[in-house]
Amino acid sequence: MQVDNRRLFINFSNHPSCLWGEAQMEAARQYGEVEDFPFPMVSPELSADDVHRLADEYAVLLRKSFGLQITVHIMGEMTFTFKIVTRLKELGIRCVASTTERKVTCNADGVKQSEFRFVKFREY
């Protein structure tokens, strides 16, 4: 497999970039061309060791697929995210999280609605 030499912003989350607003896309493009990389389903039944092994596998897969000159946007299951961010940073790969402002509305019927507005990317 040939490693891509372009500057890339890898969206490693359950939120495809095609659903992002223009502000988030513009912020992502400052790091490079945006590419989605699917976040795995992390079963709540997995042991901590299993989650760590899965994170190690994905860290290797990201490095082999895209090289080291990438920025990875990582949002997902917290223990997996912690482990993969740790591994990628050890490899010198920049990792970022998206920050949002949340507006919550409670309807008369008791249903709570949350609206999220992207603010910026923050480095882990």
N, C-alpha and C positions, 0 to 999 in steps of 0.2 A: 504494500500500500504506500503510495506517495504522499508525503506530508505537504500540506498546503502552506505556502510561504506568505500568503496575504495576512494583513492585520485582521484578526477576527475577534468578534464579540460573540461568545457562545452562550446562548440562552438555555441553561440547564435547569428547567423548571416545568411545572405542569401548566404553564400559561404561555401558549404559542404567541410568538411575536406578531403574528398577523392580527391578533386581537388587541394589541397595544395601541394607545393613543399616539398622536404625533409627537408630543413632548417626550414620551419615553423612548420612542424610536430615535429621535434626534439626539437624546442623551446617549443612547447606546452606540450610535454611529460615531461618536467621538472616540470610541475605543477601537473601532474597525467595522468591517462588514458584519452584519448580524446573521447568525445561523442558529437554528433551533437544534437542540440535541435532547431527545426525550428523557425525562426524569423517570427512574424506575418506580414500580409499585413496591413499597417497602411494607411488608406485612407486619402488623403489630405483634404477631406470634413469633417473629424472629428473635433469637438471642442477641445480646450485645456483640458477641463474637461473630455471629452471622452477618450482622449489619456492618461491622468493621471489614469483614472479608468482601462484602458487596461494594463498599465504598472504595476499597483498594482496587478491585477489578475495574470499577468505573474510572478511577483516576488514571490507571494504565490505559484504558480504552480512549479517554479524552486526549492523553498525551500522544498516543500512537496515531490517532485520527487527525489531530490538529497541530501537533508540535508543542513547543514551550512558549512561543511568542503570542499568547492568546490572553484574553480576559474572559473569565467565566462568571456569568450571572447565575448564582445558585440560590434557589428558594425551594424548600420542600421539607420532608420529614426531618425533624430537628437532630436526632442522633446521627442519622446518615449524613446530613448536611455538615454537622460539626466535624465528623471524621474525614469526609472528602475535602473539605476546606483545609483542614490540617495537612492532609497528604499533598494537595496541590500546592499549597504555600511552601512546603518543604522542597518542592521541585522548582520553586521560583515563579509559579504561575499566579497572576493576580486574580483574586476572587472578589466579587462584589455582590451586594444585596440591593434589592430595590426598596426604597422607602416610600411610604404613602401617607396621605392624610385621610383619616376615616371620618365620615359623617354618618351618624346613626340616627335613624328615625324610628320611633315606635308608633305603629298604627293603632287606631282605635280597637281593632280586633285582636290586639296583643302581638301581632307579627312584627318582628324587628327587621328593618332593612338597613343594610350597610352599603355605602357608596365609597369607593376608594379613588383617590386622586393621586397619581404618581407625582412625587416631588423630585427625587434624585436617586442616583446610585451611590452607595456608600461601601467603601472597601472594608473587607473583613480584617 
